[in-house]
Amino acid sequence: MATTFAFLHHLAAFTLFAAVVVEFVLLRLPLTPASARAIQRADIILGISAGVLLIVGLTRVFHYEKGATYYFHSWPFIAKLPLFVIAALLSILPTFEFRGWRQSLAQGQAPSVSDESMRRLRLIIHLEMVAVVLILLCAALMARGIGIIH
C-alpha cells in the first residue's frame, strides 16, 4: 500500500506542476476562447491535484513511510508545508480571475483582461512555479536524509 501512495503522491505532484506550466504558457499567448477554456481546465486540474497531493502526502506521513516523528524532525519537510500553503494561497487570485471569464466564454468571446491584470496573473503563476520547484528540492533533500533535526 505504501508503494501505491508513493505513486499517487508523485503523480499528483507532477500533474500539479504540469497544470501550472500550462497556465503559464497559455497566458503568454494571445487570449482566445479556446485558450481561455484550456486555462480554466488546467486550473481545475491544478486544484484537484493539489487536493490529492495534500491528502495522499499527509496519509503517507501519518500512516506509511518513516512516520510523523521522522518527518517533523526534518527541516526540508517542515519547509515544504509553508511552501505548499504559499502556493495554494497564490493560486486563489488566478482561480477567481479564470472563473470570472465564464460569461464571456459562454458568449463565445475571449475574456477581456487588462495588460496589468495579465502581468499580475503571470507573476503569480510564476511564483507558484518557484514554490513548487522549491518543494521538489526539499523532497530531494528529504529522500537523501539531509536536514534531520536531532
Secondary structure as GFF3:
##gff-version 3
##sequence-region A 1 150
A	DSSP	alpha_helix	2	26	.	.	.	ID=ss1
A	DSSP	alpha_helix	33	63	.	.	.	ID=ss2
A	DSSP	alpha_helix	68	71	.	.	.	ID=ss3
A	DSSP	alpha_helix	75	99	.	.	.	ID=ss4
A	DSSP	alpha_helix	102	106	.	.	.	ID=ss5
A	DSSP	alpha_helix	115	143	.	.	.	ID=ss6
###
